[in-house]
Amino acid sequence: MLRDVSSCNTYNYGDAWYWDARYIQESGSFDWYQRYSALRPFVRKFIPTSSRVLMVGCGNAVMSEEMVKDGYEEIMNVDISSVAIDMMKRKHAHIPQLKYMEMDVKDMSFFPDDSFGSVIDKGTLDSLMCATDAPMSASRMLGEISRLLMPGGIYMLITYGDPNARMSHLMRSVYNWKIELYIISKPGFEGKSAVASLKTCLEPIPLSENGMLPPDVVLEDPDCHFIYVCRKTNGEPTSIAAHPLTGDML
Ligand SMILES: C[S@@+](CC[C@H](N)C(=O)[O-])C[C@H]1O[C@@H](n2cnc3c(N)ncnc32)[C@H](O)[C@@H]1O
């Protein structure tokens, strides 16, 4: 089953108690937005199987398990919900490549700097963006992800948020991320290209100077998901201008 928070109609998505209650009620497995099979081309293209992966806000998705079946060697899964983490720990006790820890993505000080080759986020920044204090929470989460990524490492964000809603948070100069954007159709609409001018969803979307969709890029399918591939650079200038976190965003 696939769910979506694009309507963003609850302010509880950032609270552990909300997710605990939800995972007690729904104890099976659920993947938000997309399954690994649809994301695989992007994951395999940007994340080597030997990379130490951090899955932020893993929930009870099967994504990590499917990645291990596909050859990924080490995935550290964190989530603010102790219910989800306990459940997943028990379920995957026999899979040594999968590790689980209860953790708030806004404070991952348990891990030293440069601990991971890649970070995958499917729906977790979106949850924080729906909650109260959204810009500050997003900034703390993204700051932690930037700290934990090795130079050259990849933060892959799978979200319903278009560049208008996400770029100002991602393009802060402190992170020094070189960002590429891909767009994929929601499950059930795979036959259709989300962008009129592109033959395949594996082509990056051309972005304007300030990281927005240029006017000639027409979204055929407004019901799509965005994949931001953010590569941590060594401080060399990024291809698109970086935005500081300004007062109006806070
Ligand atoms: C929309 S669900 C996505 C779950 C999973 N990534 C997937 O693709 O199915 C968001 C997840 O983020 C977790 N979450 C929300 N706020 C968090 C926080 N501050 N720190 C860690 N996890 C958080 C929730 O418990 C929930 O499991």
The ligand as a MOL file (V3000), in Angstrom:
LIG
                    3D

  0  0  0     0  0            999 V3000
M  V30 BEGIN CTAB
M  V30 COUNTS 27 29 0 0 0
M  V30 BEGIN ATOM
M  V30 1 C 5.9560 9.6540 5.9040 0
M  V30 2 S 6.6570 8.4530 6.9540 0 CHG=1
M  V30 3 C 7.8440 7.6800 5.8650 0
M  V30 4 C 8.2960 6.3270 6.3490 0
M  V30 5 C 9.2640 5.6040 5.3980 0
M  V30 6 N 10.4480 6.3860 5.1420 0
M  V30 7 C 8.6040 5.2320 4.0980 0
M  V30 8 O 9.1160 5.6110 3.0460 0
M  V30 9 O 7.6010 4.5440 4.1130 0 CHG=-1
M  V30 10 C 7.6980 9.5040 7.9590 0
M  V30 11 C 8.5280 8.7690 8.9970 0
M  V30 12 O 9.3750 9.7430 9.6310 0
M  V30 13 C 9.4190 9.4670 11.0170 0
M  V30 14 N 9.7460 10.7350 11.6930 0
M  V30 15 C 8.9830 11.8530 11.8150 0
M  V30 16 N 9.6510 12.8060 12.4990 0
M  V30 17 C 10.8850 12.2800 12.7810 0
M  V30 18 C 12.0100 12.7700 13.4670 0
M  V30 19 N 12.0410 13.9990 13.9820 0
M  V30 20 N 13.0890 11.9660 13.5920 0
M  V30 21 C 13.0760 10.6960 13.0780 0
M  V30 22 N 12.0290 10.1780 12.4340 0
M  V30 23 C 10.9370 10.9520 12.2780 0
M  V30 24 C 8.0480 8.9260 11.3570 0
M  V30 25 O 8.0350 8.1690 12.5340 0
M  V30 26 C 7.7280 8.1090 10.1110 0
M  V30 27 O 8.1520 6.7830 10.2630 0
M  V30 END ATOM
M  V30 BEGIN BOND
M  V30 1 1 1 2
M  V30 2 1 2 3
M  V30 3 1 2 10
M  V30 4 1 3 4
M  V30 5 1 4 5
M  V30 6 1 5 6
M  V30 7 1 5 7
M  V30 8 2 7 8
M  V30 9 1 7 9
M  V30 10 1 10 11
M  V30 11 1 11 12
M  V30 12 1 11 26
M  V30 13 1 12 13
M  V30 14 1 13 14
M  V30 15 1 13 24
M  V30 16 1 14 15
M  V30 17 1 14 23
M  V30 18 2 15 16
M  V30 19 1 16 17
M  V30 20 1 17 18
M  V30 21 2 17 23
M  V30 22 1 18 19
M  V30 23 2 18 20
M  V30 24 1 20 21
M  V30 25 2 21 22
M  V30 26 1 22 23
M  V30 27 1 24 25
M  V30 28 1 24 26
M  V30 29 1 26 27
M  V30 END BOND
M  V30 END CTAB
M  END
